[in-house]
Amino acid sequence: MRHLTVSAFREVDEPLEIHWLVGLEQGADGSWLLRVVTRGLRSGRVRMWPLPIGLFPFISLGLRFEDGLLLDTQSNGVIHPVLISNLANGVEVTSADIPTGLYPFFGHQGGVQRVIRYEIDGERIFVPTMELVRYLLLHNKTLANAVMVPGQLMTLYQFEPLGIYEELTLRFTSDMPRRSLSKSFALEFAWLAIHPEGRRTWDSVYTKSAGQQYVSLDLPDVPESKLAFRGVRQGADWLVLEIIHLTGRSSPCLRLRYGHPSFRRPSDTVPITPEGGARKPKVCQQESDVEISTAEEGTRVAAGQLAIEVGTKSREFTIKVPIKKIWRETGRSRHSVNGKSPTEDNVVTGGAVTNRPLFKGGVSRESRGARIPPLEFRTLESCPWDLAGDLQALAETIEMMAGLISDTEISMSLCRLKPGRAFSTIGRRPRCCLVTLINVTGKPPVVLVDVDRGGEWALSTMVLSFLEPAPFSDIDMHVKTVLDTMVDNGGHWDSCADSALREVCVCRRLPKILPKRDGKEDSRYRTTWAYRLAIKLGLPFSGADKKLLHNSYSGAVAPTPDGFQG
């Protein structure tokens, strides 16, 4: 898996968690900065960082960093789905209206940041407006740098009138980096640029946020919307930290075609070496680690930008839209490869790669004379959260388990498997896994790793029980080792990985941790298996009613830890 580091966070000698976002500010050079508040996970120290707005697409609350390194498998909060009658029906309040105790503000409860409140079946859901802006509109750093610049969006594509089209042809300009483009991105861009509702939402961010200490927007009309998010809970109140999936938006077209000046059919171009010969085909490519510079002097102008995949947000419109790429028809040509693009630096044409390369780049707006190479983000997944239904079922069961136990902190993260293997994908979408970190007061951490079973793949859940308290970065590293080994082993847990980690943790498989995952089970079934899972993991109960043990369909009492039959 690629390692991603934010340079500014390397200044701190303790793990950091993204705690809050406090609006945008404009720098002396006119560029926009994202005001990020972090909390030290050891000291509790709170600090505000003005960072380039280009980081906005992947910065969500609850993300954790250590020595600047993003910990993919460590995030605050648990995953929870809700059904919203209409996204536009939310009421805009301020962070001062977030119930005391739901989320700590360290004595600064009277904040001005905007939050959308929804009341659903006795629950109150609080969604920060900045998270809605990030999820709905900011799918790469180019859009993030454009959202607060009036008219900047129009430079990214050839004008098309607002409306709903039977067939829409979307032509990006060279100002849109090619490597951030995908079918998912093209449809999302068409919604925010050409769909009347999406464009109204995009334009409202600047008009309602410029000159303010907060970020606001006009909520789009999205009826019967299913929302899946990572959040924190107190009683019937939820604070959304990160939106993972949203349904219900109408598409800007029935069919979509999109193009870019650099789109040429692969067979049209023959790369040549400086000596004039045809270049050898790429044999293997080592995925480089990335360090994102947070310096404010901007990045150099470059058409070829390394695009890194971050985040796990997915999209789903009300209809499935056929999307095709428009290729430029040109004659067969030869072009020189004297200069390397950022992605070519990591390509080898011979033997195995031994050292993992590091690419240093930035996400500030491009400016002539700048020396830092630019980076781009790819933030969109093509898979609906519903397709990862087995992960959703387990997430809901773990959420129920959290209500049964005491002196325990549970957090969940969704992450991709490392690419390049058959098991890494399900069809054409990446395979994801759910990583659950369980911290019991006074005991070493326990990690539950569950992989999407799409494609009729039978894979038991893996539990890593650490022998001693461990830093977040070590937990992250060991979880990735187990996942990478499993991918390399064709989708099977490898006993070699268990052996290599034996000095720090005990790895064990939990088969049939939740036998039925088709979404049709009632709450009694999930509660019974939540109780059984807590027993299997040896977690402390909060005086939960023992009658829960009788709620299984068989009516039998759930077994004790020694007699557990999974």
Salt bridges, closest charged atoms under 4 A:
GLU11 OE1 - ARG47 NH2 3.40
GLU17 OE2 - ARG39 NH2 3.29
GLU17 OE1 - ARG64 NE 2.78
GLU25 OE1 - ARG35 NH1 2.95
ASP72 OD2 - LYS480 NZ 2.68
GLU92 OE1 - ARG114 NE 3.92
GLU119 OE2 - ARG117 NE 3.67
GLU123 OE1 - HIS80 NE2 3.51
GLU131 OE2 - ARG134 NH2 2.74
GLU166 OE2 - ARG255 NH2 3.67
GLU167 OE1 - ARG255 NE 3.23
GLU188 OE1 - HIS139 NE2 3.45
GLU188 OE2 - ARG249 NH2 2.65
GLU197 OE2 - ARG200 NH2 2.33
ASP203 OD1 - ARG199 NE 3.25
ASP218 OD2 - ARG200 NH1 3.92
ASP218 OD1 - LYS208 NZ 3.20
ASP237 OD1 - ARG124 NE 2.92
GLU242 OE1 - ARG230 NH2 2.92
GLU287 OE2 - ARG2 NH2 3.68
ASP289 OD2 - HIS3 ND1 3.54
ASP289 OD1 - ARG356 NE 2.42
GLU291 OE1 - ARG10 NH1 2.94
GLU309 OE2 - ARG378 NE 3.92
GLU309 OE1 - ARG416 NE 3.58
GLU316 OE1 - HIS245 NE2 2.85
GLU329 OE2 - ARG265 NE 2.91
GLU344 OE2 - ARG279 NH1 3.45
GLU381 OE2 - ARG416 NE 2.53
ASP390 OD2 - ARG453 NH1 3.72
GLU396 OE1 - ARG526 NH1 2.59
GLU399 OE1 - HIS80 ND1 2.91
GLU399 OE2 - ARG233 NH1 3.16
GLU409 OE2 - ARG64 NH2 4.00
ASP450 OD1 - ARG453 NH1 3.01
ASP450 OD2 - ARG517 NH1 2.85
ASP452 OD2 - ARG429 NH1 3.21
ASP476 OD2 - LYS480 NZ 3.18
ASP488 OD1 - LYS418 NZ 2.89
ASP488 OD1 - ARG421 NE 3.39
GLU521 OE1 - ARG526 NH2 2.72
ASP522 OD2 - ARG524 NE 3.59
